[in-house]
């Protein structure tokens, strides 16, 4: 990954991760306050959705950045990179 490009994308990712962190802290607070199960589950689902979105955005940026890498001009290397990412994402299912 080109460090220059990574540095321009990093603030967006950090902001997204901080929002997710805030959601998780909110869920922890809700549990400590004995809030209803429905409310807690609703917030957990929202946090999971935010995490899924962050994964997709980062993966798209990563692939776009790596595809610009001159070393990745080899179609076999590109295919391997995509297969690797799919394998990693498949572990989360």
Backbone torsions as a table, in degrees:
resi	resn	phi	psi	omega
1	UNK	NA	132.1	178.7
2	UNK	-66.6	119.0	-177.8
3	UNK	-56.3	-36.5	179.7
4	UNK	-60.4	-48.3	-179.8
5	UNK	-66.6	-41.6	-179.5
6	UNK	-59.5	-41.6	-178.9
7	UNK	-64.7	-31.2	178.8
8	UNK	-75.8	-27.0	-179.5
9	UNK	-88.0	-23.6	-173.3
10	UNK	-58.0	-44.5	-178.9
11	UNK	-59.4	-37.0	178.2
12	UNK	-64.7	-44.1	-179.8
13	UNK	-65.4	-44.1	179.5
14	UNK	-60.7	-42.7	177.6
15	UNK	-60.6	-42.7	178.5
16	UNK	-63.5	-44.2	-179.8
17	UNK	-66.0	-35.8	177.7
18	UNK	-66.6	-37.6	175.9
19	UNK	-64.0	-41.0	178.4
20	UNK	-64.0	-43.5	177.7
21	UNK	-58.2	-42.2	177.6
22	UNK	-62.6	-39.2	177.6
23	UNK	-62.9	-42.9	-179.1
24	UNK	-66.0	-41.2	176.2
25	UNK	-62.2	-37.7	176.8
26	UNK	-62.7	-40.3	177.7
27	UNK	-64.4	-43.2	178.0
28	UNK	-58.6	-43.4	178.7
29	UNK	-63.4	-41.2	179.0
30	UNK	-61.5	-41.3	178.7
31	UNK	-64.4	-44.5	178.7
32	UNK	-62.6	-29.4	179.3
33	UNK	-88.3	3.4	-178.7
34	UNK	56.3	42.2	177.1
35	UNK	-68.3	165.6	-175.6
36	UNK	-63.0	149.3	179.2
37	UNK	-57.5	-40.2	-179.3
38	UNK	-59.5	-45.9	-179.7
39	UNK	-63.8	-42.1	-179.6
40	UNK	-64.7	-46.6	-179.6
41	UNK	-62.6	-41.0	179.0
42	UNK	-59.2	-42.4	179.7
43	UNK	-71.7	-35.2	176.5
44	UNK	-64.3	-41.3	178.0
45	UNK	-64.4	-40.9	177.6
46	UNK	-62.2	-41.8	178.9
47	UNK	-65.5	-41.0	178.3
48	UNK	-63.5	-41.7	178.4
49	UNK	-62.0	-42.0	177.9
50	UNK	-63.6	-39.7	178.3
51	UNK	-66.2	-44.3	177.6
52	UNK	-58.5	-42.2	179.0
53	UNK	-63.7	-42.6	178.5
54	UNK	-61.9	-40.7	178.7
55	UNK	-61.8	-45.4	-179.1
56	UNK	-65.0	-44.7	179.9
57	UNK	-63.2	-45.7	-179.5
58	UNK	-65.5	-41.6	179.5
59	UNK	-62.0	-42.4	178.4
60	UNK	-62.6	-46.0	178.6
61	UNK	-62.4	-42.8	-179.0
62	UNK	-61.2	-47.5	179.5
63	UNK	-63.5	-41.9	179.8
64	UNK	-62.5	-44.2	-179.4
65	UNK	-66.7	-45.3	-178.3
66	UNK	-68.0	-32.8	179.4
67	UNK	-66.2	-22.7	177.5
68	UNK	-81.4	-12.2	-178.7
69	UNK	-67.6	121.9	-178.9
70	UNK	-56.2	-29.8	179.6
71	UNK	-68.4	-19.1	-176.8
72	UNK	-94.7	13.4	179.2
73	UNK	-66.1	-20.9	177.3
74	UNK	-68.7	120.2	-178.2
75	UNK	-57.1	-33.2	179.4
76	UNK	-67.2	-38.6	177.6
77	UNK	-66.1	-39.9	178.0
78	UNK	-64.3	-45.4	178.1
79	UNK	-59.6	-41.7	179.6
80	UNK	-64.1	-40.1	178.6
81	UNK	-61.5	-43.7	179.0
82	UNK	-66.1	-44.0	178.7
83	UNK	-60.9	-41.2	178.5
84	UNK	-60.9	-45.5	-179.8
85	UNK	-64.0	-42.8	178.0
86	UNK	-62.0	-40.0	179.1
87	UNK	-63.5	-43.4	179.1
88	UNK	-62.7	-46.3	-178.8
89	UNK	-67.1	-31.5	179.0
90	UNK	-66.4	-26.3	178.2
91	UNK	-67.1	-22.2	-178.2
92	UNK	-81.8	-11.3	-177.7
93	UNK	-85.3	NA	NA
